[in-house]
Amino acid sequence: MENNLSVYNSHKYVKIKHPEWSKNATIYQVNIRQFTKEGTFKSFEKHLDRIKNIGVDIIWLMPIHPIGTVGRKGTLGSGYSVYDYFEINQEFGTHGDLKRLIKKIHDHGMYVILDWVANHSSRDNQLTITHPEWYSKDRKGRFTPTPWYDWDDIIEFDYSNAELRQYMTTALKYWVEKFDIDGYRCDVAGFVPLDFWENARKELDSIKPIFMLAEWESRDMLQKSFDMVYSWSLWDKMLLAVNAGKLAPLIEWMAHQTKAFPADGISMSFIENHDKNAWEGNQFDNFGESLEAAIVMTVMVKGMPLIYGGQESGLNRSLSFFDKDEIIWEEHSIGELYKKLFHLKHVNHALWNANHGGEMVRINHNYEDKVIVFSREKNGDSIIALINFSKEKLNVKFRENDYTGRYTNWFTKEEMDVENLREVVLQPWGYKILSHMRQ
């Protein structure tokens, strides 16, 4: 009997191809309304040099479409209540202004993705008149919001309709073809059928290589549709570690990320985004004295780190979601920390994204209920991350030392032979990042 081993061969889970430029990319979220006093595309342009200087590669613009007025929340409403998928919110500027901004972002060597709301529209979107059959209905035949949420300013689409799917795919292609954007961040992506996204990805990739971010945390999104998903669970488990002294759930996240998450998928790690900031407190409320340690964690773990616009200036309040609430810009140590971390991510292959980077390998020591220590290696580059998630000064002693070579403490620039490294002192909420790069 012929022994055909081909049926037992392993296969790559991720079937899509990530854009080449995403291999060591970082991402930055922009709320145009709150970013400047004017709240326009033109006024945002003046921040591009500063954002580029931090080490940002992808700029994510929150929804740029006109906002519905029926059921509007606050004075300006939510950008996620879309009135017209083919138009621009006039408060932000014109089609020409957006094209100019996108070109300037590209000229800075950065890429731009738009926020996309496929699950629902505003209550007064013209589609409610021209195509009422495209919407979900309640038992009495009325348009209905997404169930179980307080999103009463929107109504939900019904994706069993093929014409709706064609319309939404055409709209997605429009902004790539006419404005040269580089992809999308897709709101509540898991509420839209996966086969819609898989087909949309194929049609978009036929235009140019694009990058797709799903606001969801599920590996099935990564197979044929999205390059990256949210890591909500990392945020939750870091918060448990710093506020309840429970490090075990964070260690479990590391294990799941290593074994269960697709090796060629990307997860987005963050301290803040618009949802966390608006509804669950700001970065200082949530992480307190551990904030810097948590930030370091989000950049050292496998995945792509996010900055929520304003965070780098020490944003210490929740921005209003439905009204004008201008960000105050100033120099802050958080911005400098991100700049140093992003530079390391760019130059050290171990920190690159998906299969371009190294897996996280646990290093055992004597304080595993308080300190995370791990290494990552790729293409001769490596890092060793030591992060103290406790308010105690600790003398961390390693059970074994399997590492050799010259490493540099990334923050002090001190060089050391790690084979001689037997113990490290970490201050309360302290961290050390050791980096080795091939010559």
N, C-alpha and C positions, 0 to 999 in steps of 0.2 A: 504493500500500500504506500502510495506516494505521500511523503510528509510535507505538506504545504504550509510552511511557517508564515507566509505572507499575510494570512488572515489574522495572525496574532501580533503583527507589528504594531507598534505604537503610532499614533497619529496626532498631529498638532490640533489642539482644540480650537485655537483662534484661526479662523479662515480668512479674515480680512488682512490687508497690509497697512500697517501704520505709516503715515507720512515720514519720510526720512528725517525731516526736521524736528520730529517729536521725540527723538531717541534720548535726549537729555534735557528736555524742555521743562520749564516751570510755567505756572499760570497765574493770572492776575484778574480779579473781578472788578468791573467798573460799573458803578451806579451813576450814569450821566446826570440825572436830576440833582444828586447831592454832591457831585464831585467839585463843582465850582459855583460861584455866586450866580453866574449866568445860566448854568445847567445846560450847556449846549455842546455840540460836537466841536465847534471852533474853539471854545474856551478850554476844552479838554486837551487840545493839541499841545498846549504849553507844558503839559506834564509828561510828554512822551520821553524827553531826554532823561528826566529823573527816573521814570519807571524802567527804562532800558538800563540805566546805570545800576539799578538794584540787581539786575540779572534776570529780568522777566523775558519770556519768549512768546507766550500766548496771552493776548488780551481778550477777555470775555466781556462783551458788552451786554448788560442786562437789556430786557426787551426795548426795542426802538420803535415799535409800532404805535399808531394812535390808540388811545384808551377809551373804552366805552363810557358813556355818561349815565345810562340807566343802571340804578343800583350802585353807583360809584361810591367807594369808600374814601372818606376824607375829602379834602378839597381837590386833590390832583388824581386820586385813584391809583389802582395797582397796574403796573405795566403788564401783569399777567392776565389782564382782562382786555383781550385784543379786539379792536374794532375793525381793523383791515390788515390782512396779511401781506398786502402788496404796497402799503404806504408807510410813511415815516411820521412819527409824532412831531408836529410842527414846533412844539416847545424846544425840541433838540436841534432843529435846523431843517435844511432841505436835502433833497437827493444829492445835489452837488456837494453839500457840506459833508455828507457821509462818505461819498466817493473820495473826496479830498483827504478825510481822516484815514480811511483805509489805506490809501496810497502812502500817506506819511508813516503809518504803522509799518507797512512793508518796507519803506525806505530806511526805517530804523532796524531792519533785520528781524522784525517781530511779525507775528501772525495774529489774525483776528477771527473770533468765532462769535456768532450771534446767539442770543437766548431765543429759543423757539418753544411756543406753547401750542402743542398739537392736540392736547386732550380736550380743550374747551375754548370758547370765545366769550366776548362780552355779550350781554343780553341784547344789545342793539346792533350787533354785527349784521351787515346786509344779507348775510347768508340765511339769517332767520326768516327773511322774506323770500329770497330767491330759491332757497333750498331748505325749507323747514324739515324735510324728510332726512336731512343729514344729522339731525340732533336726537339725543335720547329724550324719551317722554316718560312721564309718570302715569299712573293708572287712569288719570282723567285726560291724558293726551297733552299735558302741558310740558313745556321745556323744563328741564330739571338740572340743578347744579350737580356736581360730583357728590355722590352720597356720603354721608357721615361727616362731612367737613362743613365749616362755616363760610364756604366760598359762595356767598349768595349774590356776588356781583358777576358771576359767570354762569354759563350753561354748557353742558357736556355734549360732545359729539358722539355719534354712533358709528363706529368703525366697521360695522357689518356692511356698510354702503360702499361699493366699489368706486362710485363717482367722487365721494368725499376723499377717499384715498388718493385718487388721481389728482384732485384739486390740491390737496396738501403737499403732495410730492412735487407738483408743478411750482407751487409757492416756494418750497425749499430750494429747488433748482434755480429759481429766478434770482435770488440774492447771490448765488454763486456765479451765475452767468453774467449778470448785469453789474454787480458790485465787487466781484473778485474776492469775496470772503473765503475763509479757509475752513469753515465747518460750523458746527452748532453745539450749543449746550441745550439739551432737551428737557424741558420741565416735566416733572412727574412721568418720566418715560415709561415706567412700568404699568401705567394706567392705559397705555396705548398698545394694541396687539403687537407682539414681537415680529410677526411676519410683515407688518407694515414697515417697520424700521429696517428690516433686512432687505426688502425691495428698494426702499428709499436710498439705502447706502449704496446699492449697486448702481442706481441711476445717477447719484451724485458723484461717485467715483469715476463714472464715464466722462465727467466734465474735467475733473482735476483731482489729485490726491487731497482728500479732506480728512479732518479730525472731528470725531464725534464724542461728546461727553454726555452720559446719561445721568440724570438726577435719579439714581436708583442704585441699589447695592445687590446685584445678582449676576452670577457669572454667565448666565445664558445670554445676557445682553452683549457679551464680549465675543461671541462666536462669529457672528456674521453682520453685526450692525454697529457696535460702539467700540471705540478705542479705549475708553476710560469710563469707569463708574465711580460713584461717591464711596468714600469709606466712612459712613456714618458711625459704624461700630468702633472704629479707632477713637473717634472723638469721645464717644460714650465711655469707653474703657479707660482712656486717659483721665477723664473726669473722675471716675471711680478711684483711680490710683491716687490722685492728688487730694481729693476731698474726703474719701472714706478709708484711705490707707489700704485699698485692696488692689494689689498688684497682679494677683493670679489671673483675673480676666484679661488684663493687657498681655500677659505672657501667652494666654490661650489664643488671643488675636494673632500674635506673632506666629504661633504654630499653624493656625488655620490659613493665614496668609501665605505661608510657605508650602503647605501641603494641599490645600483645597482650592486656592485661587489659581486660575490659569497662569502658567509661567510667562506667557506672552501677552497677558492682559495688563492693564494699568489701573490702579486705584488712586483716587484723588484724596490726599490727606490735607487736613486744614485745622486751624484754630477757630476761624470764623468764616462765615459766608452770610449772605443776606438773611437767610432764615434763622440761623443761630443768633445773629446779632439783633435782629428785630424782635424775636419772640423768646429767646432764652438767655439774655444777658450778654454783656460785652466780654472781651477777652480778659479783662482784669477781674470782673465779677466772678467769672467761671474758674480761672486758673490761679489768680492771686500771685503768691510768691513763686509758684512753680511755672509761671508763664514761659520764661525763657527755656526751661527744660522741656516743656511740651512742644515749643516751636522747634527746637533741635530734633526732637523725636519725629516730627512730621516730615522733616527733610532727610533724615537718615534712614528711615524705613523704606522698603521697596514701594515705589509709587511716585506720583507727581505732586509736589507741594503747591498749595494755593495761598496767595495773599488776597484778602478782601480789602478793596481800596479804602484807605484811611487807617488800616491796621498798623501800617508801618510808621505812621505819625503818632502812634500812641492813642488811637481812638478808644475813649474810655466811657462811651455811652452807647445806647441803642439808637440807631438812626431811625427817624420816622419813616414808615413805609408808604404812607398815603399823602404826605404833605412835604413841603420844602424843609430841608434840614441840612444845611451846608456843612461839609466836612471842614474842620480847621486844620490847615497844613502847617507842620513845623518839623524841625529835625528831632529825631527820637532814636534812642538806642535800639529799639526793635527794628527799625529800618536798617541800621548798620549790621545787626545780627543776621537778618535775612540776606543782606548783600554778601556777607562772608560765607554763609551757608550755600547760597546759590552759586557762588564762584566755585566752591568745592564740588558741587554737583556737576557743574559743567566740565571740570577738568579731570575728575577722578571717575574712571569707567565703572567702578564698583557701584556708584550711585545712579547710574543711568537707568532709563525706564525699560520695562518689559524684559525681554531676553537680552537686551543690550547691557543690563546691569547684573549685579551679583545677588544671589539669594541671601537671606538673613540666617546666620548660624549662631546659635546660642553659645555663650561662654559662661561656664559655671563658676560660681564664687560663693562667698560666705554670707551674703546679704540678699538672697534671691527673693525675699519678701519685700525688699525696699529698692533694689537697684536693678536696672536692665543693662546687660552687657551683651553685645553681639558684634559679629564681624560680617563684612561683605567683601567678596573678591571677584574681579573680572579682568581678563586681559593683562594680568600682571599688576593691576592696581588693587588696593585694598583699603578698607577703613576698619577701625575698631571704635565703637561708640559705647560710652559709659555714661549713664544718665541716672541720677539719684532722685527718685520720686518720694523723698521723705524730707522732713524738717530736721533731720539729724546729720551731724558730721560723721562720716563713716570711713573706716579704713578697709577698703575692699581688697580681699585676698583671693587670688585665683587658685582653683583646685588643680588645674593643669595649664601649661603654657605651650601651645602648639604653634606659636607664631615666631617667625624670625625676620630679620631685616631691619633697615633703618626707617623709622616712622617719624612724622612731624606732628607735634601738638598743633592743631590747625589754628588755635586762637593765640597761643603764646609764641609759636614758631620755634619752640624748643625741640631739638632732635634727640632721639633716643634709639637704642637697640632694644627691641621689644622682647628678645629672648631673655633679657635681664629683668623684665617686668614681672614682678611677683605680687606687688600690691600697689594700690593707688588710693590716695586720700581724696574724697569728694566732699565738698562743702554742702550744707543743706540746700536741696534743690539744685545741686551743682552738676556739671557735665564736663566731660573731656571727649574730644574727637581726635583720634590718631589717624593720620593719613600716610599711606605709602603709594608712590607712583613710580612706574617703571621709567627708567632713564631713556 
